């Protein structure tokens, strides 16, 4: 059996970019002759501290432990045929470990799903921002034997540094993501799912949502998933934190899913994950026409695109007032995911690329 070492920041089922890009393929790969070993950088015990404010002394200790984990990885490379690096091997600007992987007998695959060549540091770790170097992304891409990019925009960047680049979309396990029972009564729920770091994207829809709330009152409710600290009295929102065990149920409570984005370089690198989650659950979806969103959505057929406050209001109103439209758009959205953005639609491509790489 061939062996793949997956190099990533987090333990299994912790991070969306890992879950929806490669972790959900482990069982398929193992059924087809590949042993999949995941090497996370941040332990469960260190996770909460590392992403909190302050605690810099403890974060330095976490970094030291993480360095030793990666160093131990370099000592077992002889046992692997492929090293699969998700975003980066270590959280600083160094490419020390990627160079070690590249010089081993294993072939190196690099995977990324955001415009991570842009210098972005989380608010909780700004004091450590000097340790990072977004420019390392180009250097890692150049080292790889094969690059997986989450969309065409990211692939265009990668091709500046490596000719062997494949677009592999972020995908949904449509066997797990199935529509929930339809509610006949109660308010129409407009929902957004994200994280503390992306709540600013939700804010782009707030002016339209305020006018929708004024128009429909108690006929609608608005739900925010992913930021438990978010509050808006005007919209009647008390955000709830993301939880792996309740994620599916939380999403199934939504009647209309929204994915607003600014039109900037970082947003153009996004892979449409939240919209794809809604669509897989037959939730009619409205997205900003930024980046890959305009490829996923055919406006008015399998979802809606909204590029202005007026467009957001008009399309939200149509879906609120027409249950049959919600049903039709939702069904078409799920079919799009099944055909083009599902695990089953992409799993054979992973196998083909890995087998070709080893040939």
N, C-alpha and C positions, 0 to 999 in steps of 0.2 A: 504493500500500500504506500502511495506517495504521501508526503506530509507537507502541510502548509502551516507556517507560523504567522498568525495575525497579530500585528503590532498596533495597539490602539491605546487610547487614553483611559478607557473605562472598562469595568467588568461587564459581563453579558447582561443585556436587557436594561442597561442604565442610560445609554445615550442614543437619541434618535438617529444620528448619522451612522452609528454602527448597526443598530437594529435593522434599519430599512435599507442599508446598502450591502451588508455582507453577512451578518449574524444569522439572518433568516434563511440563508442558503447552506448552512452547515450540514443539516441532515441530508439534503440532496447531494452535496459533494461527497459526503461520507458513504452514501449509498452507491457512489460511482467511483470509488477507489481512492479518495483523498481523506486523510486524517486531518482534522482542523483543530489546531491548538490556539487559544486566545491568550495573549500576554498583556493584561491591563497595566497601565502605569500608576493609576491612583486606586488605592484600596478602598473598600467600603468604609473602613474606620476613618480614613483621611479625607474622604469626599466632602463631608460637611464643612470641615475646617478650611480646606483648600479654596472653596468657593464663597467663603464668608468674608466680611469686611475685617481688615486688620489681621491680627494673629500672625504677623510676619515672621517672628522667630520660629513658630511651629511650622509655618509654610516652608521655611528653609530646610527644616528637618525632613519634611515630607519630600522636598526636592532631592535631598541626599539619598533617602531610601529609594525613591524612584530611579535615581541614577544607577544605584546598585542593581535594581531589578533589570534595567536595560543592559547593564554590563554583563549580567549572568546570561541574558539572551544571546549576546555575542559569542559566548563560550559553548553554545549548543547548536550553532548554525549548521555544523557538519551533519546533523541528523535530519535536516529539512531540504526539500526540493525547491520550495518557494517561500519567500518572505513577503508578506502582504502588509504594506505600511499605510495606515489610515491617517491622512493629514500630516502627521509628524511622529517621529519616534520619541522625541523628548520636548519638553515645554519651553526650552530656551531657544535662542537663535542658532545654536550649534547644530551642525549636521554630522557630528562625530559618529553617531550610531548608524545613520544611513550609509556612511562611507564604509563602515565595518560590514554591513549587510551586503553592500555592492561588491566588496572584495571577497566574499565567501563563495562557495560552490553553488549556493542557492540562487535562483533567479529572483529578481526584485520587482514586485508590482506596487505601484503607487496609486492611491485612490483619494480623490477629494471631491467635495460637493458644495463648496462655497468659494467665494472670491477671496481666499485666505492670503493672497499676495498683498492685500490691502492691510495697512497697519491699524488693527483694531484691538484694543485692550479692554477687558471688562472693568466696570467702575470699581468693583471690589478689589481689583489687583493692580490699580494704576501705579502704585508706588514701585511695583516690580516690572513695570512695562519696559524699562531699559534692558531687561534680560532677553527680550524677544527681538526677532528680526523677521519681518514678513517676507523679506527678500529671499529667505531660505527656500521658499516654495519653488522658485525657479531652479535652484540648485538641486533640489531633490528630484524634480521632474527630469532634469538632465541625466541623473544617475540611473533612473529606472529602466528596466528591460521592457516594461509595458506600463502604460498610464491609463487608468479608468477615470474619466471625467463625468460628472453628473449631468451635464447638458452641453449643448453646442457652444455656448458662450465660454464656458470653462475650457472646453476642448480647444477652442481657438487660441486661448492663452497658452495652453500646454504645448501646442504644436510649434510655438516659437522656440522651444527648447528640446523637443523630442518628437521624432517622426512616428513613433509607434503609440498612437493615442486612440482609444476607443471611447465612444459615448455610451455609458451604461446608466440609464435613468434610475433615480431613487424609486423603489418599488414597494408595493403593498401586498401583504399576504391576504388575498381575497377569500381564502378558506376561513381565515380567522376574522377578517373584517367583513361581516355580513350585516345587512340592514336589520335594525331592531323592529319591534312591533310598532305600527303606526298609532299615534294618539288621535282620537276623534274629537276630544274636547280640550279646553284650556288655551292659553295664549300661544301664539306662534313664537317659537324660540329662535332668535338670531344668535348664532354662536361664533366665537373666535377661539382658536386654540394656538398656544405659542409658549412663551417662556418669559421669565423676568427680563431677559436680555432683549427680547423682541416685542415687549409690550408697546414700545414706541411706534411700532408698525400699526397696531390697533388704533392708536390715536389719530391716524390719518382718516379713519372712518367716523370719528366721533361727531364732527359737525353734521354729517348726513344722518347719523343715528339719532342725534338730538331732535332733528326735524321729523324723523319717522316716529319717534316717541311722542312728540307733540301731536302728531296727526292721529296715531292709533291708540295711544294711552295703554290701558290694561289689555288690549287685544294682542299685545306683543310683550315679550320679555327678552332681555339681552344677557348672554352668558359669556363669561371670560374664564378660560381654563389655562392654567400655567403660571399665573402670578397670584398667589394667595394674599398679597398685600394691596392689590389694586381695588380702588373704591371710586364710585361715581354716584353721588346721590341723585343727580339730574337724570341719569339713565337707569337708576335702580340696580346698580351692579355692585356686588361684593365678589371679587374674584376668588376662584378656588385653585389650590396648588395642583400641579400635575402629579398623578399617582399611577404607577404602572398597573396596579391591580384593578383600578377603577377607570382607566383610560377609555376603554371601549364603551362602557356604560355611559360615561360622561358625554362622549361624542354622540351616542345614539339618542340622547335627549334633544339634540339640535334639529330644528326644522329647516333652517337656512344657514349655510356655512359661509363665512366671509374670510377673505385673505387680502386685505389692503397692504400695499407696499409703496414706498417712495420710489421714484424713478432715478436711482443712482447706481453707481458701479457695483456696490455690495449687493443690492437687491437684485440686480440683473444676473448675479451668480447663483441665486437661490434655485432650488430644484423642485419647488411646488409641493413639498411634502404635505403640508397641512391641507391644501386644497385636494390633493389626491386621497387623503384620509376621508374627508367629507364625501367625496365622490364615490369611493368604494362602498360607503354605507348608504348610498342612494340619497344623500343629502344634497339638494340643489345648491350650487356653489357660485358665488360671485367673487371674482379676483380682479386685482389691478392688472392691466395689460403690460406687465413688466417681465422681461426675460422669457423664461420657458413657459410662463403662464399663458402667453399668447399662442404657444404651440399646443398646450394641453386643451384649452378651451376653444371651441367653435361657438362664437357668441350666439345665444338664442337656441342652440341645438343641444349641447351637452353641458351647458352652464352659461354664465354671463360674464362679460368683461365690463368694467366701469372705470372710466378715466377722469371723471369729474364728480363734484358733489352732486350735481343734478342727475348724472347717470346713476350714481349709487342710490339716490332717492327713488328714481323712476323704476329701477330694476328690483329694488327691495319691495316697493309697493306692489308691483305685479306679482311677485311671489307670495307676498302676504295675503293678497286678495284672491288668488287663484290656486286652490289646493290641487286641481288637476294639472296645472302647469308645474307645480312642485314635484308631483309624481312623475310626470313625463321627463322633465329635465334631470331628475334624480336617477331614473332608470338609465337614461342615455349616458350620464356621467359614470355610473358603475361599469357599463359596457366598455367605455373608453379605457378605464383602468384595467379591466380584465384583459383586454386585447393588447394594450401597449405598456402598461405601467404596473403589472402584477408580477409576483415571483414566478408564477408558472410561465409567463411570457418571456422571461429573461434567463431562467435558470440554465437552459442549455447553452446560452452564450458564455456564461461563466466557465462551464465545463470545456467548451471549445477553445476558449482563449487560454485556459490553463494547460490543456493538453498540447496545444500548438506551441506554447512557450517552452514546454519541456521537450518537444521534439527537436 
